[in-house]
């Protein structure tokens, strides 16, 4: 009896590394983070670790490079001009392209932009549109997996960060945050707090207290 219980426990802890599109499970299970369903099966939408025998179908995403997804809003850095457009670094495996008619001026290498992802091909190369050029400011790098917590439900955390620091900012889904004006140093500290404690409840309240200068546990 004891041996059987041990076998069940080990089986539950089995894990595997998955990439976007990999099968997580064929069973009907409650869905967690970073997965999607198709034809009754559950697939991964992130690079990370899956637990196939768990009661919850989910993927714990690795931090690091961003995997583009159509419709994502992101922050990019122009790397070079091509014949009919530009290439931009979006913190992904490949640089992304956007046409020169998306902007009214000639951009230089290092220009900071915001953009939306229009298309993603089979090897995760993304095309961009709705380009906006930023002037001044700086870029803060965060884990793409933590971006939803930095934005918060209905933008709640983002509002707290803006009001508490006086910064103008745009949080890209690719893990790059453009920041200008205000107390950038305090903003960075608050973002690092969010990253470190993203798994905890009542995080918005804790960040509010931190930005007000109160001690947080």
C-alpha positions in Angstrom: 0.0 0.0 0.0 2.8 2.4 0.9 4.7 1.7 -2.4 1.6 2.4 -4.4 1.1 5.8 -2.7 4.7 6.8 -3.5 4.3 5.9 -7.2 1.2 8.1 -7.5 3.1 11.0 -5.9 6.0 10.7 -8.3 3.7 10.5 -11.3 2.0 13.7 -10.3 5.3 15.5 -10.2 6.3 14.5 -13.7 7.1 17.5 -15.9 8.3 18.4 -19.4 9.6 21.4 -21.2 7.2 22.7 -23.8 7.4 25.3 -26.5 4.4 27.2 -28.0 2.1 24.8 -29.8 3.2 21.7 -27.9 0.5 19.4 -26.6 0.1 19.7 -22.8 -2.8 17.2 -22.3 -5.6 15.5 -24.2 -7.7 15.2 -21.1 -10.5 17.5 -20.0 -9.0 19.6 -17.2 -9.3 23.0 -15.7 -7.2 25.5 -17.6 -4.5 27.5 -16.0 -2.0 30.0 -17.4 -0.2 30.0 -20.8 -2.4 27.4 -22.5 -5.1 27.3 -25.1 -7.6 24.6 -26.4 -8.1 23.3 -29.9 -10.3 20.3 -30.9 -10.6 19.3 -27.2 -6.9 19.2 -26.6 -4.8 21.6 -24.5 -1.7 23.2 -26.0 1.1 25.5 -24.7 1.3 29.1 -25.8 4.6 29.8 -24.0 8.1 28.3 -23.5 8.1 26.7 -20.1 7.3 23.7 -18.0 4.1 21.6 -18.0 2.9 19.0 -15.6 0.9 16.6 -17.8 -0.5 14.5 -14.8 -1.6 17.5 -12.8 -5.3 18.2 -12.3 -4.7 21.7 -13.7 -3.5 22.1 -17.3 -1.1 25.0 -17.3 2.5 26.0 -18.2 4.9 27.8 -16.0 6.6 30.2 -18.4 10.3 30.7 -18.5 11.4 34.3 -18.2 13.5 35.7 -21.0 12.7 36.2 -24.7 9.3 37.2 -25.8 7.1 35.1 -28.1 5.1 37.4 -30.4 1.4 37.1 -30.5 -1.0 38.9 -32.9 -2.5 42.0 -31.4 0.2 42.5 -28.7 1.2 46.0 -27.9 5.0 46.3 -27.4 8.0 48.5 -27.2 10.8 48.2 -29.7 14.1 49.6 -30.8 14.9 50.3 -34.4 18.0 48.3 -35.5 18.3 49.3 -39.2 16.5 50.6 -42.2 15.7 48.4 -45.2 14.6 49.2 -48.7 11.0 49.7 -47.9 10.9 49.8 -44.1 12.7 49.1 -40.8 13.7 46.3 -38.6 13.2 46.6 -34.9 14.4 44.6 -31.9 11.4 43.5 -29.8 13.2 41.3 -27.3 12.4 38.2 -29.3 14.4 35.7 -31.3 14.1 37.6 -34.5 13.9 41.3 -35.4 10.5 42.5 -36.6 9.6 44.4 -39.8 7.4 47.4 -40.3 6.9 49.4 -43.5 8.3 52.9 -43.8 4.8 54.3 -44.6 3.9 53.5 -41.0 5.9 56.5 -39.9 6.0 60.1 -41.2 9.8 60.6 -40.6 13.0 58.8 -41.2 14.0 56.9 -38.1 17.6 56.3 -36.9 19.1 53.2 -35.4 18.2 53.3 -31.7 14.9 55.0 -32.2 12.4 53.8 -29.6 8.9 52.9 -30.8 5.7 51.4 -29.6 3.9 49.0 -32.1 1.3 46.3 -32.4 1.9 42.9 -33.8 0.0 42.5 -37.1 1.1 39.0 -38.2 3.3 36.2 -36.8 4.7 33.5 -39.1 5.4 29.8 -38.4 8.9 30.6 -36.9 7.6 33.4 -34.8 8.8 36.3 -36.9 6.5 39.2 -36.4 5.3 42.1 -38.6 4.4 45.4 -36.9 1.9 48.3 -37.5 0.4 51.2 -35.6 3.9 52.7 -35.0 4.4 55.5 -32.5 7.8 57.1 -32.0 9.0 58.0 -28.5 11.4 60.9 -27.8 13.6 60.8 -24.7 12.9 58.6 -21.8 14.5 55.2 -21.0 13.6 51.5 -21.3 13.2 49.2 -18.3 13.5 45.5 -18.9 11.2 43.0 -17.1 10.2 39.4 -17.6 7.5 39.1 -20.3 5.8 36.6 -18.0 5.4 39.3 -15.3 3.8 41.9 -17.6 0.1 41.0 -16.7 0.9 41.7 -13.1 2.6 45.0 -13.8 -0.5 46.1 -15.8 -3.0 44.6 -13.4 -6.7 43.8 -13.9 -8.2 46.5 -16.0 -5.0 48.5 -15.7 -5.3 48.8 -12.0 -1.6 48.3 -11.2 -0.5 50.5 -14.0 -2.6 53.3 -12.6 -1.0 52.9 -9.2 2.4 53.1 -10.7 1.7 56.2 -12.7 0.0 58.0 -9.8 2.7 57.0 -7.3 5.7 58.0 -9.4 4.4 60.7 -11.7 6.0 58.8 -14.6 4.7 58.6 -18.2 5.1 54.9 -19.2 4.0 52.3 -21.6 4.3 48.6 -20.7 5.1 46.4 -23.7 3.9 42.8 -23.7 7.4 41.9 -24.8 8.9 42.9 -21.4 10.1 46.4 -22.2 8.7 49.4 -20.4 9.2 52.9 -21.8 9.5 55.5 -19.0 9.8 59.3 -19.1 9.6 62.0 -16.5 8.6 61.5 -12.8 10.5 59.4 -10.3 12.0 56.7 -12.5 14.1 55.3 -9.7 11.0 54.7 -7.5 9.2 53.2 -10.4 12.0 50.7 -11.0 11.9 49.7 -7.4 8.2 49.2 -7.5 8.4 47.1 -10.6 11.1 44.9 -9.0 8.8 44.4 -6.0 6.0 43.3 -8.4 8.3 40.9 -10.2 9.5 39.4 -6.9 6.0 39.0 -5.3 3.8 38.5 -8.4 2.5 35.2 -7.0 1.1 36.8 -3.8 -2.4 38.2 -3.2 -3.1 41.9 -2.4 -0.1 43.0 -4.4 -1.7 46.2 -5.6 -2.2 47.4 -2.0 1.4 46.5 -1.1 2.7 48.5 -4.1 0.5 51.5 -3.1 2.0 51.4 0.4 5.5 51.1 -0.9 5.0 54.1 -3.2 3.7 56.1 -0.3 6.9 55.4 1.6 5.4 52.9 4.0 7.3 49.8 5.0 6.1 46.6 3.4 6.6 43.0 4.6 
